[in-house]
């Protein structure tokens, strides 16, 4: 499928399936499971950032911060994505807690 402007294409192999239907993480020669897990975590963090950047790209910084916060991202991750500080994210999303309490 052709990619348009502003789209990123990436692929990550997490699990391979043997001919017997067993799933396992592919292990590179000489690499420990701990190393593979660190690599996997790093790739998941990159994917989280890529998807987060695309979320509501046409919205204001405040709306993007709110959407990412409601999606469960922490203030530091949101700040990294929006190129701002965690304190700014906290300010932009502070009224979300009050809105959620009022709805309950």
DRENDO-825604 format. One record per residue: residue number from 1; residue in three letters; x, y, z of N, C-alpha, C, O in turn. Coordinates in Angstrom, 2 decimals, always signed. Layout:
BEGIN
KOLBA    k    r      n.X      n.Y      n.Z     ca.X     ca.Y     ca.Z      c.X      c.Y      c.Z      o.X      o.Y      o.Z
KOLBA  NUM  ALA        X        Y        Z        X        Y        Z        X        Y        Z        X        Y        Z
...
REM end
This chain:
BEGIN
KOLBA    k    r      n.X      n.Y      n.Z     ca.X     ca.Y     ca.Z      c.X      c.Y      c.Z      o.X      o.Y      o.Z
KOLBA    1  UNK    +0.84    -1.17    +0.00    +0.00    +0.00    +0.00    +0.89    +1.24    +0.00    +1.82    +1.32    +0.80
KOLBA    2  UNK    +0.63    +2.22    -0.89    +1.48    +3.40    -0.95    +1.31    +4.24    +0.31    +0.23    +4.33    +0.89
KOLBA    3  UNK    +2.40    +4.84    +0.72    +2.38    +5.67    +1.91    +2.27    +7.13    +1.49    +2.97    +7.56    +0.57
KOLBA    4  UNK    +1.41    +7.90    +2.16    +1.26    +9.31    +1.88    +2.21   +10.14    +2.72    +2.97    +9.61    +3.53
KOLBA    5  UNK    +2.17   +11.45    +2.51    +3.01   +12.35    +3.28    +2.64   +12.25    +4.75    +1.47   +12.18    +5.10
KOLBA    6  UNK    +3.64   +12.26    +5.60    +3.38   +12.21    +7.03    +3.19   +10.82    +7.58    +2.91   +10.67    +8.77
KOLBA    7  UNK    +3.32    +9.79    +6.76    +3.16    +8.42    +7.22    +4.52    +7.74    +7.31    +5.42    +8.00    +6.52
KOLBA    8  UNK    +4.64    +6.88    +8.29    +5.87    +6.14    +8.49    +5.55    +4.66    +8.39    +4.59    +4.18    +8.99
KOLBA    9  UNK    +6.35    +3.94    +7.65    +6.15    +2.51    +7.52    +7.30    +1.80    +8.23    +8.47    +2.11    +7.99
KOLBA   10  UNK    +6.94    +0.86    +9.09    +7.98    +0.08    +9.76    +7.43    -1.31   +10.04    +6.22    -1.52   +10.11
KOLBA   11  UNK    +8.34    -2.24   +10.20    +7.92    -3.59   +10.55    +8.88    -4.14   +11.58   +10.08    -3.87   +11.54
KOLBA   12  UNK    +8.34    -4.91   +12.50    +9.12    -5.49   +13.57    +8.71    -6.94   +13.71    +7.53    -7.24   +13.84
KOLBA   13  UNK    +9.69    -7.85   +13.70    +9.39    -9.25   +13.95    +9.54    -9.48   +15.44   +10.64    -9.35   +15.98
KOLBA   14  UNK    +8.44    -9.83   +16.10    +8.48   -10.07   +17.53    +8.55   -11.56   +17.81    +9.38   -12.02   +18.59
KOLBA   15  UNK    +7.68   -12.32   +17.17    +7.64   -13.75   +17.38    +7.71   -14.46   +16.04    +7.17   -13.98   +15.05
KOLBA   16  UNK    +8.35   -15.58   +16.01    +8.36   -16.44   +14.84    +7.62   -17.71   +15.21    +7.56   -18.08   +16.39
KOLBA   17  UNK    +7.06   -18.38   +14.23    +6.34   -19.62   +14.48    +7.10   -20.76   +13.82    +7.45   -20.69   +12.64
KOLBA   18  UNK    +7.35   -21.81   +14.59    +8.05   -22.97   +14.04    +7.10   -23.76   +13.17    +5.90   -23.49   +13.13
KOLBA   19  UNK    +7.63   -24.72   +12.47    +6.77   -25.53   +11.61    +5.80   -26.38   +12.41    +4.87   -26.96   +11.86
KOLBA   20  UNK    +6.02   -26.46   +13.72    +5.11   -27.21   +14.59    +4.09   -26.30   +15.27    +3.34   -26.75   +16.13
KOLBA   21  UNK    +4.07   -25.03   +14.89    +3.09   -24.10   +15.41    +3.47   -23.47   +16.75    +2.64   -22.81   +17.37
KOLBA   22  UNK    +4.71   -23.67   +17.20    +5.15   -23.10   +18.47    +5.70   -21.70   +18.21    +6.48   -21.50   +17.29
KOLBA   23  UNK    +5.29   -20.74   +19.03    +5.79   -19.37   +18.90    +6.99   -19.18   +19.81    +7.03   -19.70   +20.92
KOLBA   24  UNK    +7.95   -18.44   +19.33    +9.10   -18.09   +20.14    +9.72   -16.81   +19.61    +9.53   -16.45   +18.45
KOLBA   25  UNK   +10.45   -16.11   +20.48   +11.16   -14.92   +20.05   +12.41   -15.35   +19.31   +13.16   -16.20   +19.81
KOLBA   26  UNK   +12.67   -14.79   +18.12   +13.89   -15.16   +17.41   +15.10   -14.68   +18.20   +15.11   -13.56   +18.71
KOLBA   27  UNK   +16.11   -15.50   +18.31   +17.30   -15.13   +19.06   +18.47   -15.00   +18.10   +18.79   -15.92   +17.35
KOLBA   28  UNK   +19.08   -13.86   +18.14   +20.25   -13.63   +17.31   +21.44   -14.32   +17.96   +21.53   -14.41   +19.18
KOLBA   29  UNK   +22.31   -14.78   +17.14   +23.46   -15.54   +17.62   +24.26   -14.73   +18.65   +24.66   -13.60   +18.39
KOLBA   30  UNK   +24.49   -15.34   +19.82   +25.29   -14.71   +20.86   +24.55   -13.68   +21.68   +25.17   -13.01   +22.51
KOLBA   31  UNK   +23.25   -13.52   +21.50   +22.52   -12.50   +22.24   +21.65   -13.16   +23.31   +20.99   -14.16   +23.05
KOLBA   32  UNK   +21.67   -12.60   +24.49   +20.90   -13.16   +25.60   +19.43   -12.75   +25.49   +19.07   -11.84   +24.75
KOLBA   33  UNK   +18.61   -13.44   +26.25   +17.19   -13.10   +26.32   +17.03   -11.70   +26.87   +16.16   -10.95   +26.42
KOLBA   34  UNK   +17.86   -11.33   +27.84   +17.79    -9.99   +28.41   +18.07    -8.93   +27.35   +17.40    -7.90   +27.30
KOLBA   35  UNK   +19.04    -9.19   +26.49   +19.35    -8.26   +25.41   +18.21    -8.14   +24.42   +17.89    -7.05   +23.95
KOLBA   36  UNK   +17.59    -9.27   +24.11   +16.44    -9.25   +23.20   +15.28    -8.47   +23.81   +14.60    -7.72   +23.10
KOLBA   37  UNK   +15.03    -8.65   +25.10   +13.94    -7.93   +25.75   +14.21    -6.43   +25.77   +13.29    -5.65   +25.55
KOLBA   38  UNK   +15.45    -6.02   +26.01   +15.80    -4.60   +25.96   +15.55    -4.04   +24.57   +15.01    -2.94   +24.41
KOLBA   39  UNK   +15.94    -4.81   +23.56   +15.73    -4.40   +22.17   +14.23    -4.29   +21.86   +13.80    -3.34   +21.20
KOLBA   40  UNK   +13.46    -5.24   +22.33   +12.02    -5.22   +22.11   +11.37    -4.02   +22.79   +10.52    -3.35   +22.20
KOLBA   41  UNK   +11.77    -3.74   +24.01   +11.23    -2.59   +24.73   +11.57    -1.30   +24.00   +10.72    -0.41   +23.88
KOLBA   42  UNK   +12.78    -1.19   +23.52   +13.19    +0.00   +22.76   +12.33    +0.18   +21.51   +11.90    +1.29   +21.20
KOLBA   43  UNK   +12.08    -0.92   +20.80   +11.26    -0.84   +19.58    +9.82    -0.48   +19.90    +9.19    +0.27   +19.15
KOLBA   44  UNK    +9.29    -1.00   +20.98    +7.91    -0.66   +21.38    +7.84    +0.82   +21.74    +6.86    +1.48   +21.40
KOLBA   45  UNK    +8.86    +1.34   +22.42    +8.87    +2.76   +22.74    +8.91    +3.62   +21.48    +8.23    +4.64   +21.42
KOLBA   46  UNK    +9.69    +3.22   +20.50    +9.75    +3.95   +19.23    +8.39    +3.92   +18.54    +7.90    +4.94   +18.07
KOLBA   47  UNK    +7.77    +2.74   +18.49    +6.45    +2.62   +17.86    +5.42    +3.48   +18.59    +4.57    +4.10   +17.95
KOLBA   48  UNK    +5.49    +3.51   +19.91    +4.57    +4.34   +20.69    +4.73    +5.80   +20.30    +3.74    +6.52   +20.13
KOLBA   49  UNK    +5.96    +6.25   +20.16    +6.19    +7.64   +19.78    +5.70    +7.94   +18.37    +5.10    +8.98   +18.12
KOLBA   50  UNK    +5.96    +7.02   +17.44    +5.53    +7.23   +16.05    +4.00    +7.33   +15.98    +3.47    +8.24   +15.34
KOLBA   51  UNK    +3.32    +6.42   +16.62    +1.85    +6.45   +16.61    +1.35    +7.69   +17.32    +0.40    +8.32   +16.87
KOLBA   52  UNK    +1.98    +8.06   +18.42    +1.57    +9.24   +19.18    +1.70   +10.51   +18.37    +0.86   +11.40   +18.47
KOLBA   53  UNK    +2.75   +10.60   +17.57    +2.95   +11.78   +16.73    +1.82   +11.91   +15.72    +1.40   +13.02   +15.39
KOLBA   54  UNK    +1.33   +10.78   +15.22    +0.27   +10.80   +14.22    -1.10   +11.06   +14.81    -2.02   +11.44   +14.08
KOLBA   55  UNK    -1.26   +10.85   +16.11    -2.56   +11.03   +16.75    -2.97   +12.50   +16.67    -2.24   +13.38   +17.12
KOLBA   56  UNK    -4.11   +12.73   +16.12    -4.69   +14.07   +16.08    -3.70   +15.13   +15.61    -3.60   +16.20   +16.20
KOLBA   57  UNK    -2.98   +14.82   +14.56    -1.94   +15.74   +14.05    -2.51   +17.10   +13.68    -1.79   +18.10   +13.69
KOLBA   58  UNK    -3.79   +17.15   +13.36    -4.41   +18.42   +12.97    -5.00   +19.17   +14.16    -5.65   +20.19   +13.98
KOLBA   59  UNK    -4.77   +18.66   +15.38    -5.33   +19.28   +16.59    -4.29   +20.17   +17.26    -3.10   +20.13   +16.92
KOLBA   60  UNK    -4.74   +20.96   +18.21    -3.84   +21.81   +18.98    -3.01   +20.96   +19.93    -3.31   +19.79   +20.17
KOLBA   61  UNK    -1.96   +21.56   +20.46    -1.11   +20.86   +21.42    -1.92   +20.43   +22.64    -1.72   +19.34   +23.16
KOLBA   62  UNK    -2.83   +21.28   +23.09    -3.67   +20.94   +24.25    -4.51   +19.71   +23.96    -4.57   +18.79   +24.78
KOLBA   63  UNK    -5.16   +19.67   +22.81    -5.99   +18.52   +22.45    -5.15   +17.26   +22.29    -5.56   +16.19   +22.73
KOLBA   64  UNK    -3.99   +17.39   +21.68    -3.11   +16.22   +21.50    -2.67   +15.69   +22.86    -2.66   +14.48   +23.07
KOLBA   65  UNK    -2.31   +16.60   +23.77    -1.90   +16.17   +25.12    -3.04   +15.45   +25.82    -2.83   +14.43   +26.46
KOLBA   66  UNK    -4.23   +15.98   +25.70    -5.40   +15.36   +26.34    -5.69   +13.98   +25.76    -5.98   +13.03   +26.50
KOLBA   67  UNK    -5.62   +13.86   +24.45    -5.89   +12.57   +23.79    -4.85   +11.54   +24.21    -5.19   +10.40   +24.53
KOLBA   68  UNK    -3.58   +11.93   +24.22    -2.52   +11.00   +24.61    -2.63   +10.62   +26.08    -2.35    +9.48   +26.44
KOLBA   69  UNK    -3.04   +11.56   +26.93    -3.23   +11.26   +28.35    -4.37   +10.27   +28.53    -4.26    +9.32   +29.31
KOLBA   70  UNK    -5.47   +10.48   +27.82    -6.61    +9.55   +27.91    -6.25    +8.17   +27.37    -6.86    +7.17   +27.75
KOLBA   71  UNK    -5.25    +8.12   +26.47    -4.78    +6.84   +25.94    -3.86    +6.12   +26.92    -3.48    +4.98   +26.68
KOLBA   72  UNK    -3.51    +6.80   +28.03    -2.72    +6.15   +29.06    -1.24    +6.46   +29.06    -0.50    +5.86   +29.83
KOLBA   73  UNK    -0.78    +7.38   +28.22    +0.63    +7.73   +28.21    +0.95    +8.61   +29.41    +0.11    +9.40   +29.85
KOLBA   74  UNK    +2.16    +8.48   +29.93    +2.57    +9.30   +31.07    +3.04   +10.67   +30.59    +3.31   +10.87   +29.40
KOLBA   75  UNK    +3.12   +11.62   +31.53    +3.47   +13.01   +31.18    +4.82   +13.13   +30.48    +4.96   +13.93   +29.56
KOLBA   76  UNK    +5.81   +12.34   +30.90    +7.14   +12.43   +30.28    +7.08   +11.98   +28.81    +7.68   +12.63   +27.95
KOLBA   77  UNK    +6.38   +10.90   +28.53    +6.26   +10.41   +27.16    +5.52   +11.42   +26.30    +5.92   +11.70   +25.17
KOLBA   78  UNK    +4.43   +11.97   +26.83    +3.66   +12.98   +26.10    +4.54   +14.20   +25.83    +4.54   +14.75   +24.73
KOLBA   79  UNK    +5.29   +14.62   +26.83    +6.19   +15.78   +26.67    +7.23   +15.52   +25.59    +7.52   +16.40   +24.78
KOLBA   80  UNK    +7.78   +14.31   +25.57    +8.76   +13.96   +24.54    +8.14   +14.03   +23.15    +8.75   +14.55   +22.22
KOLBA   81  UNK    +6.93   +13.52   +23.01    +6.24   +13.49   +21.72    +5.90   +14.91   +21.25    +6.06   +15.24   +20.08
KOLBA   82  UNK    +5.42   +15.73   +22.19    +4.97   +17.08   +21.83    +6.09   +18.12   +21.92    +5.85   +19.31   +21.70
KOLBA   83  UNK    +7.31   +17.67   +22.26    +8.46   +18.56   +22.37    +8.18   +19.70   +23.37    +8.37   +20.87   +23.06
KOLBA   84  UNK    +7.75   +19.31   +24.55    +7.48   +20.27   +25.62    +7.92   +19.66   +26.94    +8.59   +18.62   +26.94
KOLBA   85  UNK    +7.57   +20.27   +28.03    +7.99   +19.75   +29.34    +6.86   +18.98   +30.00    +5.69   +19.20   +29.69
KOLBA   86  UNK    +7.20   +18.06   +30.92    +6.16   +17.35   +31.67    +5.26   +18.31   +32.47    +4.07   +18.05   +32.64
KOLBA   87  UNK    +5.85   +19.42   +32.95    +5.04   +20.40   +33.69    +3.97   +21.02   +32.79    +2.84   +21.24   +33.23
KOLBA   88  UNK    +4.32   +21.29   +31.55    +3.34   +21.83   +30.60    +2.25   +20.81   +30.34    +1.07   +21.16   +30.29
KOLBA   89  UNK    +2.62   +19.56   +30.15    +1.63   +18.50   +29.93    +0.71   +18.39   +31.14    -0.50   +18.26   +30.98
KOLBA   90  UNK    +1.28   +18.45   +32.33    +0.48   +18.38   +33.56    -0.55   +19.51   +33.58    -1.71   +19.30   +33.93
KOLBA   91  UNK    -0.12   +20.71   +33.20    -1.03   +21.86   +33.16    -2.12   +21.67   +32.10    -3.30   +21.93   +32.36
KOLBA   92  UNK    -1.72   +21.21   +30.92    -2.68   +21.04   +29.82    -3.72   +19.96   +30.12    -4.85   +20.03   +29.65
KOLBA   93  UNK    -3.33   +18.96   +30.91    -4.23   +17.83   +31.17    -4.84   +17.86   +32.57    -5.59   +16.95   +32.93
KOLBA   94  UNK    -4.53   +18.89   +33.35    -4.99   +18.92   +34.75    -6.50   +18.91   +34.88    -7.03   +18.31   +35.82
KOLBA   95  UNK    -7.21   +19.56   +33.98    -8.66   +19.60   +34.12    -9.33   +18.29   +33.70   -10.53   +18.13   +33.90
KOLBA   96  UNK    -8.58   +17.36   +33.12    -9.16   +16.06   +32.77    -9.62   +15.32   +34.02   -10.68   +14.70   +34.02
KOLBA   97  UNK    -8.82   +15.38   +35.09    -9.19   +14.70   +36.32   -10.48   +15.26   +36.87   -11.35   +14.50   +37.32
KOLBA   98  UNK   -10.63   +16.58   +36.84   -11.86   +17.20   +37.34   -13.06   +16.83   +36.48   -14.15   +16.59   +37.01
KOLBA   99  UNK   -12.89   +16.79   +35.18   -13.99   +16.42   +34.28   -14.40   +14.98   +34.51   -15.59   +14.67   +34.51
KOLBA  100  UNK   -13.43   +14.08   +34.72   -13.75   +12.67   +34.94   -14.48   +12.48   +36.26   -15.39   +11.65   +36.34
KOLBA  101  UNK   -14.10   +13.23   +37.31   -14.78   +13.11   +38.61   -16.21   +13.62   +38.51   -17.11   +13.03   +39.09
KOLBA  102  UNK   -16.42   +14.71   +37.78   -17.77   +15.27   +37.66   -18.70   +14.34   +36.91   -19.90   +14.30   +37.19
KOLBA  103  UNK   -18.16   +13.59   +35.95   -18.99   +12.65   +35.19   -19.38   +11.45   +36.02   -20.45   +10.86   +35.80
KOLBA  104  UNK   -18.54   +11.06   +36.98   -18.77    +9.86   +37.79   -19.88   +10.04   +38.79   -20.19    +9.12   +39.55
REM end
